Amino acid sequence: MTKISDLSYEILLKEIRCEINAQHRIEAAKFLLDNSDNSERMAFLINCLLFDPQPEVRTKVKALLFEFYGNELEAILKVEGMDGTPIENPWM
């Protein structure tokens, strides 16, 4: 079984939208936040929070992002979620 840490950045962006396993999405989000310096990663993480179909995933990703952004997160979510369209459509 492949570990999240062994995946390329492009594969992680696919894993954050894995339709089969919500845990894959959570693990990919955590790894992207902690171990990537690609500026695009935040857009994908915020889209995961806004558009993931499972509340469990949204809750965990929101907690991760809150640790990173703190009280600024709500303002960021308002701006990013304003148009209601995911960065990639369909999101999943």
C-alpha positions in Angstrom: 0.0 0.0 0.0 1.4 3.4 -1.0 1.9 5.9 1.8 0.6 9.5 1.4 4.1 10.8 1.9 5.3 8.9 -1.2 2.8 10.5 -3.5 3.7 13.3 -5.9 2.1 16.7 -5.6 -0.2 16.1 -8.6 -1.4 12.8 -7.2 -2.1 14.4 -3.8 -4.3 16.9 -5.6 -6.2 13.9 -7.0 -6.3 12.2 -3.6 -7.9 15.2 -1.9 -10.8 14.5 -4.2 -10.8 10.7 -3.9 -14.4 9.6 -4.3 -13.9 6.2 -2.7 -12.3 6.9 0.6 -12.9 10.0 2.8 -9.9 9.1 4.9 -7.7 9.5 1.8 -9.0 13.0 1.4 -8.3 13.9 5.0 -4.8 12.4 4.9 -4.0 14.2 1.6 -5.2 17.5 3.0 -3.1 17.1 6.2 0.0 16.2 4.1 -0.5 19.1 1.7 -0.8 21.6 4.5 2.1 20.3 6.5 4.6 19.3 3.7 4.1 21.3 0.6 5.1 24.9 -0.1 3.2 25.1 -3.4 1.0 28.2 -3.2 -1.8 26.4 -5.1 -2.3 23.9 -2.3 -4.3 26.4 -0.2 -6.9 26.8 -3.0 -7.4 23.0 -3.1 -7.6 22.7 0.7 -10.2 25.5 0.9 -12.1 23.9 -1.9 -12.0 20.6 0.0 -13.5 22.4 3.0 -16.2 24.1 0.9 -17.2 21.3 -1.6 -16.4 17.9 0.0 -19.7 16.0 0.2 -19.0 14.5 3.7 -19.3 16.6 6.8 -16.5 14.6 8.5 -14.0 15.6 5.9 -15.1 19.3 5.9 -14.9 19.4 9.7 -11.4 17.9 9.8 -10.1 20.1 7.0 -11.6 23.2 8.7 -9.7 22.3 11.9 -6.5 21.9 10.0 -6.9 25.2 8.2 -7.9 27.0 11.4 -4.6 25.8 13.0 -2.8 27.4 10.0 -4.9 30.6 9.5 -6.5 31.2 12.9 -9.3 33.8 13.0 -8.5 34.9 9.4 -10.0 31.6 8.1 -13.6 32.9 8.1 -12.7 35.9 5.9 -10.8 33.7 3.6 -13.7 31.3 3.2 -16.1 34.1 2.4 -13.9 35.4 -0.4 -13.0 31.9 -1.8 -16.5 30.6 -1.6 -18.2 33.7 -2.9 -18.9 32.4 -6.4 -19.8 28.9 -5.2 -17.7 27.2 -7.9 -14.9 24.8 -7.1 -11.4 25.3 -8.5 -12.0 22.1 -10.6 -15.5 21.2 -11.7 -16.7 18.7 -10.8 -14.9 18.8 -7.5 -15.2 15.0 -6.9 
